[in-house]
């Protein structure tokens, strides 16, 4: 499929990057218009992504809208892009949330606006490239490229500790990326040894027979990179600071999209490339996931800062994604993917709501508020819906993802304890969210500064209407999403199971072959005499 004569997937990557350059090259006299130009480009990008929803065929080819062109023939790298049920919704989530994040920034950014919106658009292009890449070089290029815009967004437009937050974010992510690069090179040369051809094509690397002894180390190299991004406990320590110090749009994109690159990375790369190691490491991953669910909820409960509370809630919610994924069954994977989407919508909306109140009061401390329903009822009503969706109220988007994850976890043989422990995270999330909402919205107005607060403007209402629509649509009618993702889930799970069996059989044949004499060589006795 092409749009404007350009293949649609390439267009989705190139459009925001070129749009960012256009914004950056606006004359200084048009500085105030940069936000409008950036929003128009982001809307155009979202419109360009809509054909993916209507053109995608559930049960069709494993990857659709495929583009595969030579890029660096010398190393076997190609511009290989494709989309399936695992990635299509993450791409749509990225295009939708990027446009809303830009619209939500109109009244928040007043300095270096051209550079700010340029970085947001370029970040969008890099994130989409990461989700679409089916070549390891292309994937790694975009994985690293997205660090720079986010680093600058935090470091230039962040809060008082923005430099420390930006450096910590960059160093943590880079540390994991280096380990992943080593593993990519290892499997790249192993594939050459087995086939005699150099390639970085992911679908060909899937067929590489990785020795069982090496799989654990290679899986861990990928897993650390992705766990930092998720973020899993105990790799999460960069996240609260980055969220608190980032500008509102940066926090929205970080929570809604960037964290999903870690969970997506496990599904697309770590688990199918090293399936036996993934099965072997499942108990460890599940333990860390459950710790993250409970720990994130408990720490969120005692936070005095609204933004930090939402940040720690992400640690808890993303733990559900990992738990469902490593259940290795269809309900678990469906729940994990739904939780990725739903967390992006609900937590993105929460960060936008925190940004709205911060612009008016210049504080995020919960103790500074109270009684806001009497002053800003529209804001309070929207906050209530988003808060309830975050804790998984039935009828909202948050319920279906957590329900499927717990269903998948209960189906794990002899491991139902993980589901039981994870279910306490649902209770704890209700505790800290409801308590936070009660202190901020209800009660009497104890701070005179809150009496003059203005309710949401039409522009701010326009930001939240699409998010509210998604909250109820997914909560009440999840089937259109589930039917599109299910064939890809079944295919990927079956592939992982089959490759795990194939690799064990390959290792067994090699072990048996090592015990047999070479063809044409007589076996000898211990003294060297022929038998």
N, C-alpha and C positions, 0 to 999 in steps of 0.2 A: 504494500500500500504506500502511495506517495501523496504528499501534500505540497502544492506549489512546485511540483516536479522533483521534490527531495524525499527520499525514503523517510517514513514517519518517525522511526526511532532515532535516526541521525538528526532529524529536525528537532526532536524534543531535547536533544543534548545541545545542539548548536544554537538554537533560538535564544535561550536565556543568556548564553555566553556572549553572543554577538550583541544582544540587547544591553547587557552590562557595559560593553564597550561604547555603545551609543550613548548611554546615560553618562558615562565618564567623559565623553567628548563634547557634551553640551557646553555652550559658552557659559562663562561665569555669571553673566547677566540672567541666565535661565536656571540658576541654582534652585530657585523656589519651585520650578516646574519639574525638577528631577523625579520627585515622588510620583507625579501624575504619569510621566513617561514610563517609569518603572512599573507602575501598577498596570498600565495598558499592555506592556510587554508580558507581564505575568498572567494577565487575563487571556491574552492571545495564546500563551503557552498552555494554559488550562484547556482552552477551547481545542487546541491541537491534540491534546491527550484524550479527549472524549471519544474519538473513533476507536480507540483501543477497547473501550467497554462494549461498544456495539459490534465491532469487527471480530472480537475474540470468540473462538468457537470451542466451548467446553467439550471435551472428548475428541477434539481434533488432533492435529500434530502436537507432539510434546512441546515444541517451541514454535511460536507463530510470529509473523511480521519479521522473519529472519533476514538479516543483512550480513553478508560474509564477503569481504573484499581483502585482497592482500594489503598488508600495511608495512611490515618489516620482514621481507622474505628471508633475509639472512639468518634470522633466529626462529623463523616459523610463526611469527606473530601476525594476526589478521584482525581487521576491523569486524569482529564477529559479535553481532547484537541479536538478541531475541527476547521474547517475553513468554511467560507461562502463568499458570494460576498462582504461583508463589510470588511473582514480582509485579503483576499487573496492578494490584491494589496499592502496593507501595509506591508505584509511579504516580498513580492517580492521587494518592494522599499527598505526595510531594508537590504536585502542581497546584492542588487546591489550597494546601496550607501555606505555600509560599506566597500566593496571591493575597490571602487573608492577612498574613504577617506583614506584608508591605502596606496594605491598607490600614492596618492597625498601628503603623509607625508614623502616620502623617503628622500627628501632633506631638510626637515624642522626640524626633530628631530635628535639630535646628542648626547643627554645624556639620560641615563636610558632607552635605546631603548627597552630592553626586557620587562620592566614593562609597558612602554607606549603601546606597541602592545598587550600585555596580557590584559590590561584594555579595549582596543578597542574591542577585540574579546569577552571578557566576557560581555561587555555592549551589544554587538549584540545579544548574547544568551538570556540575560534578556529581551531585547526589544521584541524579537520574542516570548518568553514565555508569555509576557503580551498580545500580539495580539491573541495568540492561546488558552488561558486559558478559559475554560467553568466552572470552579470551583472558588468560591470566594477566597478560601485560596490560591490556586495556583496563581490566578491573583494578589492578594495582596502581595504574596511573591515576585513575579517578579517585581511588581510595586515599591516595596521598594528596591529590590536588584539592580536595575539599577541606583539608586541614588549614590551608593558608587563609581563605576567606573567613572561616570561623575564628581563627586565631586573631585576625585583625579586628573583627567585629567586637570580640570581647576586649581586646587590648586597647582599642581606641575609643569605643563608645560605651564601655562598661562602667562599673562603679568604682569606689575608692581603691579596692584591691584588684583592679582589673589586670594589671601586669602580672601579678602572681597567679591569678586564675588562668590567664591566657598561656603563660609558660607551663604551668602544671598540666593543662589540657594538652598542649602540644607534646610535651615530653612523655607523658603516659602513652599517648596514641602512637608516637614515633617508636617507642620501645617495643610495643607489640608489633608494629609494622615491620621492624627489622627482623624479628623472629619469623614472621610469616614469609618474608622475602627469602630467607635461608631455606625454608621448607619448600617454597615454590621452585627454587633452583635445584634442590635435591630431587624432587619428583620430575623436573624437566630433564635432567641428565639421566635419571633412571629410565624414563620413557625412551630416550635415545638408545640406551644400552639394550633395551628389549626389542625395539622396532627398527632401529637404524635411521630414524627420521627425527629431526628437531621440530617440535611444535609446542606452542603455548595454548592451543585450543583446549578449552576445558572439557568438552565432550570426548576428545581423544585421550586426555589425561585421565578421565574417569576409568579407562580401560587398563591403566597401568597396574601391574601386579606388584604391589608394595609389600616387601617382606614384613611378616607379622611383628618381628622384633623392632623394626624401625617405625612401624605405624604409630605406636604410642607417642614417640618423640615428635613425629611430624604432626600428629593430631594436636598435641599440646602446643606446638609452635603456632598453629592456626588458632587454637582455642584461646590462648592468652590474648592474641590480638583482638579477637572478637569479644572475649569476656570483658576486656577493658572498655570496649565501645558499648556493651549492652546497657549498663555496667553490672556485672555480677559481683556479689560479695566474695572476696575482700578487695576487688579491683575497682571499687566504686568511689574511692576517696576524692578523685578529681571532680566528680560531678556536682556535689552541692555548691562548692565554691564557684565553679563555672556558671551554674544556673543563677546564683545570686548576683554575680557581678555582670553577667551578660545583659545587653539591652533586651527589651521585651521580645522583639522579633527573633533575636538570637536564641533566647530561651525556648521560644515556640518551636523553631526549627530543630534545635538541639534535642528537645524532648520528643517531638512528633516524628522526626525523620532520622536524624543521625544515630540515635540509639538503636533504631531498627536495623541499621547496617550490621550490627553485631549479631543479632538473632538471625537475620537473613543469611549472613555469612556462614553460620553453622549449617543451615539447611542446604545451601547451594554448594558449599566448598568443603568444609571440614568433615561432615558426616558421609557424603558419598565418596570422597577421595580416600578416606581412611575408615571404612565401615566397621571393621573388627575392633579397632581402637575405640570408636564411638560407643559400641556396645559395652566394651570393657570398662570405659570411663563413665558410663551412665550413672552408677551409684554415687560417684563423687560429684558429678554435675547436679544430680537431684538433691544431694545433701546441701551443696552450696546454694542451689535455687531456693530451697525451703528456708535456709538460714537467712537469705536475702529477703524473702517474703516477710518473715517475722521481724527480723532486725530493722528493715526499712520502715515497717509500720510502727514499731515501738519508738524508734528515734524520731519519726515524723510527729508522733503524739506529743513530744515535749519541746517542739520547736517554737520559739517566740516569734519567728519571722515567717510570714506567709509564703514567700518564695522558697525558702529553705524547706518548709513543710511539704510543698508540692514536689520539690526536688527529691526528697527522701521517699515520697510516695512512688516515684518512678522506679527506685530501686526495688520496692516491694512488688509493683505491678509487673515489671519485666521478669521477676523471678517466676511468675506464672507462665510466661512465654517459654522459659527454659525447661520448666517442669513438664509442660505438655509436649514439647519437642522431644525430650529424651524418654518419653513413654513409648516411643516407636510404634504408635498405632494411629489410626485415622482420626478418631475423636481428639486425641492429644494434639496432633499437628493442626487440625482445623481450628481448635481452640487457641493454639499458639499464634496462628496467623490472624485470627479474629482479634485476639488480645493486642497484637501489634497495631492493627488498624484502630481499634477502639481507644487504646492508650494515646495514640497520636491525636485523635479528635478531642477526647476529654481533657487530657493534660495540656494540650495546646490551648484549649479554651480557658483552662484554669490560669495559665500563665498570662493570657491576654487580659483576663479579669483582674489579676494582680497588677498588671501594668496600668490598667485604667485607673484603679484607685491610687496607685503610686503617683501617677501624673497629677492627681488632684491634691494629694496630701504630702507627697514626698517622704513617705514613710511606709514600711511594710510590716511594722510591729503590730501583732494582734492586739496588744494591750492599748494601742492608740485608738481603737475603733469600738464599736458597740452602738446598737440602735440604728443602724444604717437603713433598715427597711422603712423607717418613717421619713427619711430624707430622700433616698434614691431607690424607690420601689422597683423600677424596671431593672436596674442593675441587680438588685437583690433577688428578684424572681429568676433571672437568667442564671445567676450564681447558684441558686438552689437546684435548678435542673442539671447543670453541669456537675455540681457536687454529687448529686444522687447517681448520675451516670458513672462517675468515678468509683463509687462504692459498689456498683453492680446491681442497682435496683432493677428487678424484672420489668420489662417494657422499655428499658434503655439499652444502649449499645453495650455497656459494660457487663451486663449479665450473661449474654450468650457466650462470650469468650471465656470467662471464668468457669462457667458451667461445663463447657466442653473440655477445658483443661483438667478439671477435677474428675470428669467422667473418664477421660483417657488415663489419668493417673491411677484411678481405682482399678483399671483393667490391667495394670502392670502386675505380673505374677509375683506373689509374695512381697509386694512392695506397697501395699495400701497405706502403710504408715505415712508415706510421703503425702498422699492425698489428704489424710486426716490432719496432719500438721499444717499443710498449706491452707486448708479450710479455715484455720484460725486466723490467717491473714485477712480473709474476707471480713471476719468479725472486727478485727483490729482496725481495718480501713474505715469501717463504719464509725468506730469510736473516735478516731482522730479527725475525720472529716466533719462529722456532726458536731463535735465539740468545738472545732474551729469555727464552723458556720454560726453556731449559737453565740459565740463570743463576739464575732464580727458584726453580725446582722441583727440579732435580737437584743432585747434588754433596753435599757434607757441610754440616752446619749450622755456620756460622762465627760466628753471632750468637746468644748465649745467650737473647736475648729471643724467638727463634723457637721454642724448645723447648717453651714453654708455650702455644702457639697452640691454640685450639679449632677443631675442624672445623665444617662447616656445620651449622646448626640445621635442624630440620624446616621452619621457615618459609622459610629461605634455599633449601633444596632445592626447595620448592614453587615458588619464583620461577624456578628454572632448568629444571625438568622441561618446561614448555611450550616453552621456547626450544630445548632439545635435541630435542624431538619435531619441531619445525618444521625444524631443521637437517637431520635425516635424512629427513623426509617430502618436503621440497622437493628434497633432493639425489637421492633415489631415485625419486620419483614427481612430477616437475614438470608432467606433462601436464595435470592439472586446472586449474592456474594458466595455463599457456600457451594452452589452448583457450579460456579465458574472455577473455584479453587480445588474442588474435590478430585477431579481426574488427575490433576498435577500432583496432588498429595499422594494419591494411590500409586501413581507411577514412580514418584521419587522414593516412597517407602519400599516398594517392591524392588526397585533398583538397588537400594542400600542392602536389603536382605540378600538378594541374589549375588551381589558383588562380595558380600561378606562370606558367603558359602564358597563362591568361586575362588577367592583368595585363600581360604583355608585348604581347599582341595589342591590348589597350586602349591602351597607350602608343603602339604603332605607328600605330593609327588616328588618335589625336590628333595625332601628328606629321605624318601625311599630310594630315589636315584643315587643319592650320595652313598648309600650303603651297598649298592650293587657294583660289580666290577665294570670297568669301561668295556665297550664292545670290542671283541677280538683279544681280550686279555684273560689268561687263565687265572682262576683263583688259586692261591697258594696256601700252604700250611704256615704255621708260625715260624718254621725253620727256613722257609723260602722254597720248599719243594712243592711241585705241582700236586694238587689233590687228584 
